[in-house]
């Protein structure tokens, strides 16, 4: 996950015009420009970010800005072919039929909580990994459940001041850095999650 120096993975006031909150898009410039001059060191972390997984779990806020009942026309931020190319299990309080997209992505909506979504993702993934795609609340739930083996943070030299804090209320998961890649745009740190 991309994260600001002050611990936010999205800025304040998320809506359709600011899906990552005000200034939240600044956290992702490193991977939008990976491989361009001055961004060569970001290629490996970008490729890791985009590596295909067996399944994903994400929160409703990451899927879209809709609160309450669903907008029947909303199909996510990513257009007709989302980057996942695998089943994605979306945590929500509001039931929704699955949405099948181009490229092999199908969004399934889980109303029974994180543990059920994770179990369904593991079953769909088979021998492949399950990625906790975000947002902050979903990652916090995954950390609390002991469901994360590795946490890959892309620390961007930006101070957002407020927004969605990744570690709000999280008990120390015992992070051990195992790899660090630095670029002028982000410090990419892979942590092993202890306990």
N, C-alpha and C positions, 0 to 999 in steps of 0.2 A: 504494500500500500504506500502511496505517496503521502507524506506527512510534513506539516510545517515544523519549524524549530520549536514552536510553542505547543505542539502536540495535537493539532487539528488536521483531520483528513478531509474536511469540507468547511467552507466558510459559512457565515451566517446567512439567513434569509434565502434558503433554497426554494426555487420555484422553476417554472418552465423556462424562464429567461436566464436563470442562474442555477442550472441543475446541480452544480457543486457549491452553491452558495456564492455570495459576493467575494470575488478574488480567488475562489477555489480552483479555477482553471489554471492559475499560476503554479499549482502543485504538479501539473502534468506536462508542462512545457518540455521537460527533459526528455520524455519519451516521444513526444510529437516530432522532435527534431533530432532524435538519435541517428547517428551516421552522417549528419551534416558537418561541415567544418566547425571544429570546436566542441562537437558533441560525440566524437568517436568513442569515448570511454563509456557512453550510455548505451551502446549497441547491445552488449551482453545482458545487462539488466532489462532492457526492453524486450529482448528475445525471451528471457526467462518469464517476464510478465505475460507474454503472448503464447507461451508454450501450451500446447493442448493438454487438457486434463480430462479425466474420465467423467467428471460431473462437477457442478458448482453449487454453492449455497450463497444466496444473497438476500438482503433485506428489501422490503418493499420500497423504502426510500431510495435505494440504489436503482431499482427498476423504474421508478417514475415519481413525479411530484404529486400524484393524486392522493388525497386523504379521504377517508370515508369510503363510500361506495365507489366502484370502479367506473371510469369513463370507458364505455365499450369500444371506443376507437383507439385507445392508447395501447401501443405495442412495444413500448420501451424507447430508449434514447437512440438506439443504434441503427435505425433504418431496417431494411428488409433482411439484411444478413448480419446479425450480431457477431461479434468476434469469438464467441464461445465454442461453437461447433460441437456441442455436447448438451446433455440435459442440464437445465438450470432450475434449482428449487428455490422459489421465492417465498420468504416468510411474510405472512399477512394475516390480518384478522378478518378479511373479507374474501369469501370463496370466489373463485374465478375458474372458468374452464381453461385447460392448457392452450397455449398459443404456440403453434408450430411455425417456425421461420425457415428461411432459406439457409443452406449450408449446414444443416443438421442440428441447429439449436431449437430446443423446445423448452418453453418456460412452463413449469408446473407450480401451482400456487398451493402452499401448505399452511393450513390454519391451526394445526395442532402443536406448533412450537418448534424450537430449534432441534431438539433431539429427534423428532420424527423426520424433519427435513434432512438431517444428517444421515439417518438410517436409510432413507429413500435414495439419497445421493450415493451412499456407499454401495447399495444394491445395484444402482444403475451404472456405476463406475467399474464394477468388476474388479480386475487386478490393477486398474489405473488409480491415480490419486484423485482425491476430492479437494477442490480449492475453495476456501472461504473467500468469496470475491469482495465482500464488504456489504454495506458500509460499516461505520463505526460500531453501531449497536450489535450487529451480527457478529463482528469480530470479538466484541466484549463477551457475548454469550458463548462463543466458541472457546475463548480462553477460560471462562468460568467452568465450562463443561470438560476441560482438559482435552479438547478435540484438536488442538493445534500442535504439530510436531516442530514446525519451522515457521518463523515469522520473518518475512522479507520486507523491510522498510526502506523507502526511498526518501531520505531526509532532505527537504528542499530549503535553501536558505531564505525563507520567507517567514514573517511574523504576521499571522492573521488576526490575532487578538481575541477572537471568539469564533464559534462555529461548533462543529461536531468533534469533540475530543475523543481520541482513540482509547485512552487509558482511564477515563473518568470512572471511578468506583471499582477499578480492577485490582484484585489482589496480586501482588508481585508474582509473575509467572516464572521467575528465575531465568531470565534471558541470558544466553551465552553467545557472544558474537563468534561466528565461525568463518565469515568472509566479509571483506569490506572492499568496495570499489569506489574510488572517488573520481568525480568530474567537477568542473567548475559550476555545474548546474544542480547536482544532487550528490549526496553520499549514500551509496547503496549498501545496506547492511543486512546480511542474512544472520538471523539468530536461531539457535537451537532453544526450544522451550523446555526448561527443566521442570522440576516440581519436587 
